[in-house]
Amino acid sequence: MTGGRFRAKWIGAFGVCLLIAACGTSTAEKAGRGDIAMEQFTAEQIFERGEYELERNRNEDAARFFGEVERLYPYSEWAKRSLIMQAYAFHRAEDYENSRAAADRYIQFYPADDDAAYAQYLLALSYYDQIDEVGRDQGLTFQALQSLRKVIETYPDSEYARSAILKFDLAYDHLAGKEMEVGRYYLKRDHFAAASNRFRVVVEDFQTTTHVAEALHRLVESYLALGLTDEAQTAAAILGHNFRSTEFYEDSYRLLTGRGLKPQPLGDNWLTAIYRQTVKGEWL
């Protein structure tokens, strides 16, 4: 189910009449204000009003109408359709908590239904769409990753799997960016050990992200400042093997040669183990 499938139908009279001639106020509008009890209408009529509100971008009102279908006709086919539409309407309204709750109910009640994949995708989006700048708390990013992974693994053949993979990669890159930000913070304040620990996390745990080249360069800087020349030269060797054409390698090379050193694997440390894997083509 996608946004393009939500085709609204004009139902100005909610299936009763189009207009009240005397005052020009539609029955649908009165129902929307609560002047007419929802119990007077069929599940289909209330559902169609929800679609109508979506078409007008009144997403919270749409969610309310879909919720009425679920309340009044809880075991009907319309209730099932309304629940997934309610999750969608809440998401459009950026009410992510309620969107997540509706999507989760759908998954619990209808796990084998065709729209269960979309419900799981909406649940993941309820976390993913709250990820913004790198500096914010990353709890939502972890939750987004877990939910996106569930879409990918549980519904690999669905139309949402590919989008989930793309968003998973972006969220994963986002986490690496957070580690880099904290590492740079420590580095600027000459807390070299703390900085190197953050950059190590990126190199070891986020090897497929866009931040690895910089992380290796920052390791060269940090280890040189700490007097750990074997580690610095090994980090530069890995950087040269995988990212030779980058400015990060050029900067690392200048740093080393300025001290009479060169990029090469030395010693027995965590970086030499990665270098051996890299040479064998197993690291990236």
Backbone torsions as a table, in degrees:
resi	resn	phi	psi	omega
1	MET	NA	124.4	179.2
2	THR	-126.6	172.6	-177.9
3	GLY	-57.9	-34.2	-178.4
4	GLY	-65.3	-18.5	-177.9
5	ARG	-86.8	-7.2	-177.3
6	PHE	-88.2	76.0	-177.4
7	ARG	-89.1	110.6	-177.3
8	ALA	-74.3	151.0	178.1
9	LYS	-120.5	131.9	-179.3
10	TRP	-75.5	120.5	-176.5
11	ILE	-135.0	55.3	-172.7
12	GLY	-49.7	-27.4	-178.5
13	ALA	-105.5	7.9	-179.7
14	PHE	56.6	29.9	179.4
15	GLY	83.5	3.1	-178.3
16	VAL	-106.7	-56.6	174.3
17	CYS	-160.2	158.8	-177.6
18	LEU	-78.7	-43.5	-176.9
19	LEU	-144.9	151.0	167.0
20	ILE	-92.2	110.6	-168.8
21	ALA	-57.0	-35.4	-173.4
22	ALA	-65.7	-35.5	-174.9
23	CYS	-124.6	-6.1	176.7
24	GLY	73.6	16.6	179.6
25	THR	-101.6	127.1	-176.9
26	SER	-74.8	152.5	175.6
27	THR	-62.3	-36.0	179.3
28	ALA	-61.2	-41.7	-179.9
29	GLU	-65.0	-39.0	177.3
30	LYS	-64.4	-39.8	178.3
31	ALA	-63.6	-39.5	179.1
32	GLY	-62.8	-32.1	178.8
33	ARG	-83.2	-9.1	-177.9
34	GLY	91.8	8.3	179.4
35	ASP	-71.6	-24.8	-179.4
36	ILE	-121.2	134.8	-177.6
37	ALA	-67.6	137.1	180.0
38	MET	-62.3	-26.1	-177.2
39	GLU	-62.0	-16.0	-179.3
40	GLN	-76.2	-10.9	-173.8
41	PHE	-113.4	154.7	178.3
42	THR	-77.0	164.8	177.7
43	ALA	-59.5	-39.6	-178.6
44	GLU	-65.6	-40.1	-179.7
45	GLN	-65.2	-41.4	179.2
46	ILE	-68.3	-39.7	177.7
47	PHE	-59.9	-45.6	-179.2
48	GLU	-64.0	-33.6	175.8
49	ARG	-65.6	-37.8	175.7
50	GLY	-60.5	-42.8	176.8
51	GLU	-62.4	-39.7	178.5
52	TYR	-60.8	-43.1	178.7
53	GLU	-66.0	-36.0	175.6
54	LEU	-61.4	-42.0	-179.5
55	GLU	-61.9	-31.2	-179.9
56	ARG	-90.7	6.0	-179.2
57	ASN	62.4	26.6	172.2
58	ARG	-95.6	74.8	-167.4
59	ASN	-69.8	-37.4	178.9
60	GLU	-67.3	-38.9	176.3
61	ASP	-64.8	-40.6	178.4
62	ALA	-59.7	-45.1	179.8
63	ALA	-61.0	-36.9	179.9
64	ARG	-65.4	-43.2	179.0
65	PHE	-65.4	-42.3	177.7
66	PHE	-63.2	-35.6	176.7
67	GLY	-65.2	-33.8	177.7
68	GLU	-65.6	-37.1	176.8
69	VAL	-60.5	-45.7	-179.5
70	GLU	-64.0	-36.6	-178.6
71	ARG	-71.7	-44.1	-173.4
72	LEU	-85.2	-28.0	-177.3
73	TYR	-131.2	62.8	-166.5
74	PRO	-64.2	-22.5	-175.9
75	TYR	-113.4	16.2	-177.9
76	SER	-91.9	165.2	174.4
77	GLU	-64.1	-32.7	178.1
78	TRP	-66.0	-34.1	178.3
79	ALA	-63.8	-40.5	178.5
80	LYS	-63.2	-45.8	179.2
81	ARG	-64.7	-38.2	-178.3
82	SER	-67.3	-33.5	-177.8
83	LEU	-65.0	-44.4	179.7
84	ILE	-70.4	-33.5	177.3
85	MET	-70.0	-33.6	176.7
86	GLN	-63.7	-43.1	177.1
87	ALA	-59.7	-41.9	179.2
88	TYR	-65.6	-44.2	-178.4
89	ALA	-64.1	-42.5	177.6
90	PHE	-62.3	-38.6	179.6
91	HIS	-65.4	-41.4	176.7
92	ARG	-63.0	-30.5	178.1
93	ALA	-82.0	0.5	-177.8
94	GLU	61.6	26.6	172.3
95	ASP	-94.5	78.1	-168.9
96	TYR	-69.7	-32.4	179.7
97	GLU	-64.4	-46.7	179.1
98	ASN	-70.7	-34.2	175.5
99	SER	-61.0	-44.6	179.4
100	ARG	-63.0	-41.4	-179.1
101	ALA	-64.6	-42.9	179.5
102	ALA	-66.6	-42.4	179.0
103	ALA	-63.5	-40.5	179.6
104	ASP	-65.1	-39.2	177.0
105	ARG	-62.6	-39.8	179.7
106	TYR	-61.8	-44.3	-179.5
107	ILE	-63.4	-39.4	-179.8
108	GLN	-68.5	-40.9	-175.9
109	PHE	-82.7	-33.7	-173.3
110	TYR	-131.7	58.7	-174.0
111	PRO	-64.7	-23.9	-177.5
112	ALA	-98.5	1.2	-177.0
113	ASP	-74.3	155.6	-179.1
114	ASP	-60.2	-33.1	-177.4
115	ASP	-86.2	4.0	177.5
116	ALA	-63.0	-35.6	177.7
117	ALA	-63.1	-41.6	179.1
118	TYR	-67.6	-36.8	177.5
119	ALA	-62.2	-43.3	178.2
120	GLN	-65.6	-37.1	177.7
121	TYR	-65.4	-43.4	176.8
122	LEU	-61.6	-39.9	178.6
123	LEU	-60.7	-43.8	178.1
124	ALA	-63.9	-41.4	179.4
125	LEU	-63.6	-29.7	-179.9
126	SER	-62.8	-25.4	172.5
127	TYR	-90.1	-46.8	-173.1
128	TYR	-60.1	-42.1	-175.3
129	ASP	-72.8	-3.9	175.0
130	GLN	-98.5	-3.6	176.2
131	ILE	-76.6	123.2	179.0
132	ASP	-124.6	-118.2	-175.4
133	GLU	-70.1	156.0	-174.8
134	VAL	-60.0	-31.5	-172.2
135	GLY	-70.5	-12.4	-178.0
136	ARG	-76.5	165.5	177.3
137	ASP	-57.5	140.7	-172.0
138	GLN	-97.1	9.7	179.1
139	GLY	-58.3	-41.5	178.7
140	LEU	-64.5	-33.1	178.8
141	THR	-65.5	-43.2	177.3
142	PHE	-61.6	-43.0	179.9
143	GLN	-66.0	-38.1	176.9
144	ALA	-62.8	-43.6	179.1
145	LEU	-60.3	-44.6	180.0
146	GLN	-62.7	-43.7	-178.5
147	SER	-70.6	-39.1	177.5
148	LEU	-65.8	-39.1	177.4
149	ARG	-60.9	-37.2	179.5
150	LYS	-64.8	-38.8	175.5
151	VAL	-60.3	-47.0	-176.4
152	ILE	-64.2	-43.0	-174.5
153	GLU	-83.1	-34.9	-176.4
154	THR	-85.6	-32.6	-176.9
155	TYR	-128.2	58.3	-174.3
156	PRO	-64.1	-23.2	-178.1
157	ASP	-99.1	5.3	-178.7
158	SER	-79.7	164.8	179.1
159	GLU	-71.8	-8.7	-177.7
160	TYR	-97.7	-10.5	-175.7
161	ALA	-63.5	-44.6	-177.6
162	ARG	-63.1	-45.4	178.0
163	SER	-62.5	-38.7	179.1
164	ALA	-63.5	-37.7	178.7
165	ILE	-63.9	-45.4	179.4
166	LEU	-61.3	-44.0	179.9
167	LYS	-69.7	-34.3	176.7
168	PHE	-60.9	-45.7	179.8
169	ASP	-62.0	-40.2	179.5
170	LEU	-67.2	-40.5	178.7
171	ALA	-67.5	-38.2	177.7
172	TYR	-62.5	-44.0	176.9
173	ASP	-62.7	-35.3	179.1
174	HIS	-62.0	-42.9	178.4
175	LEU	-63.2	-42.1	177.6
176	ALA	-61.8	-38.8	177.9
177	GLY	-61.5	-35.0	177.2
178	LYS	-65.6	-43.3	177.7
179	GLU	-61.2	-40.8	179.2
180	MET	-64.4	-41.6	-179.5
181	GLU	-60.9	-45.0	180.0
182	VAL	-67.1	-40.1	178.5
183	GLY	-61.4	-43.0	178.1
184	ARG	-64.0	-36.8	178.4
185	TYR	-58.8	-47.8	178.9
186	TYR	-66.0	-39.7	-177.2
187	LEU	-62.8	-42.5	-179.6
188	LYS	-64.8	-23.5	-179.6
189	ARG	-101.6	14.7	176.3
190	ASP	63.3	25.5	172.3
191	HIS	-92.2	74.4	-167.0
192	PHE	-68.9	-36.4	179.5
193	ALA	-66.1	-45.7	179.2
194	ALA	-63.7	-40.0	179.1
195	ALA	-63.3	-45.8	-177.9
196	SER	-63.1	-32.6	177.9
197	ASN	-64.0	-39.1	178.4
198	ARG	-68.0	-43.2	-179.8
199	PHE	-68.0	-31.5	176.7
200	ARG	-63.6	-39.8	178.2
201	VAL	-58.1	-41.5	-179.6
202	VAL	-64.7	-44.8	-177.5
203	VAL	-67.0	-37.7	-176.3
204	GLU	-85.1	-38.8	-169.8
205	ASP	-107.4	-13.1	-176.6
206	PHE	-129.2	50.2	-171.5
207	GLN	-69.1	-19.3	-178.1
208	THR	-97.9	6.8	-177.7
209	THR	-91.0	173.0	-178.4
210	THR	-80.6	-0.5	-172.9
211	HIS	-98.5	-3.4	-172.0
212	VAL	-65.0	-42.4	-177.5
213	ALA	-60.3	-46.9	178.8
214	GLU	-65.4	-38.8	180.0
215	ALA	-59.4	-41.4	178.4
216	LEU	-64.8	-41.8	178.0
217	HIS	-62.9	-43.3	179.0
218	ARG	-65.6	-29.4	174.4
219	LEU	-66.3	-39.4	175.9
220	VAL	-58.9	-48.0	179.1
221	GLU	-59.4	-48.8	-175.9
222	SER	-64.3	-45.7	-176.6
223	TYR	-69.1	-35.7	175.2
224	LEU	-62.7	-40.7	179.0
225	ALA	-65.2	-30.3	-179.9
226	LEU	-86.9	-6.0	-178.1
227	GLY	80.5	15.3	179.7
228	LEU	-95.0	77.0	-172.4
229	THR	-70.4	-33.4	177.9
230	ASP	-60.1	-46.9	-179.9
231	GLU	-64.7	-39.9	-179.3
232	ALA	-63.8	-44.5	-179.0
233	GLN	-68.1	-35.6	179.4
234	THR	-69.3	-41.1	177.2
235	ALA	-59.9	-41.4	179.1
236	ALA	-67.1	-34.5	178.1
237	ALA	-64.9	-41.7	177.0
238	ILE	-64.8	-42.2	178.9
239	LEU	-60.3	-43.6	179.3
240	GLY	-67.0	-33.9	-178.7
241	HIS	-70.5	-36.1	-173.4
242	ASN	-106.0	-24.5	-174.1
243	PHE	-139.1	46.2	-173.7
244	ARG	-61.4	-33.0	-174.5
245	SER	-83.8	2.8	-177.2
246	THR	-88.7	159.2	176.2
247	GLU	-68.4	-24.2	179.2
248	PHE	-65.5	-39.5	177.7
249	TYR	-67.9	-41.2	179.0
250	GLU	-59.6	-42.2	179.9
251	ASP	-67.0	-41.6	178.9
252	SER	-65.0	-40.7	179.4
253	TYR	-61.0	-42.9	178.8
254	ARG	-64.4	-40.7	179.1
255	LEU	-60.1	-45.1	-177.6
256	LEU	-70.0	-50.8	-176.6
257	THR	-65.3	-26.5	176.2
258	GLY	-66.0	-17.4	177.7
259	ARG	-110.4	13.3	-179.8
260	GLY	75.9	21.4	179.8
261	LEU	-112.5	173.3	177.3
262	LYS	-149.5	159.3	178.3
263	PRO	-67.0	118.5	176.6
264	GLN	-167.4	149.2	179.4
265	PRO	-74.9	126.5	-179.2
266	LEU	-139.2	149.2	175.0
267	GLY	77.5	-171.6	180.0
268	ASP	-128.2	89.8	-176.9
269	ASN	-141.7	-179.2	-175.8
270	TRP	-62.3	-29.3	-179.8
271	LEU	-75.5	-34.2	177.7
272	THR	-66.8	-32.5	176.0
273	ALA	-64.8	-41.5	177.8
274	ILE	-67.1	-36.8	178.9
275	TYR	-62.4	-42.7	179.4
276	ARG	-62.0	-39.4	177.8
277	GLN	-66.9	-37.1	-179.4
278	THR	-64.3	-44.4	-179.9
279	VAL	-61.5	-32.9	179.9
280	LYS	-83.5	-1.7	179.8
281	GLY	77.8	21.1	-176.1
282	GLU	-105.3	-3.0	-171.2
283	TRP	-84.9	-44.3	-177.1
284	LEU	-101.3	NA	NA
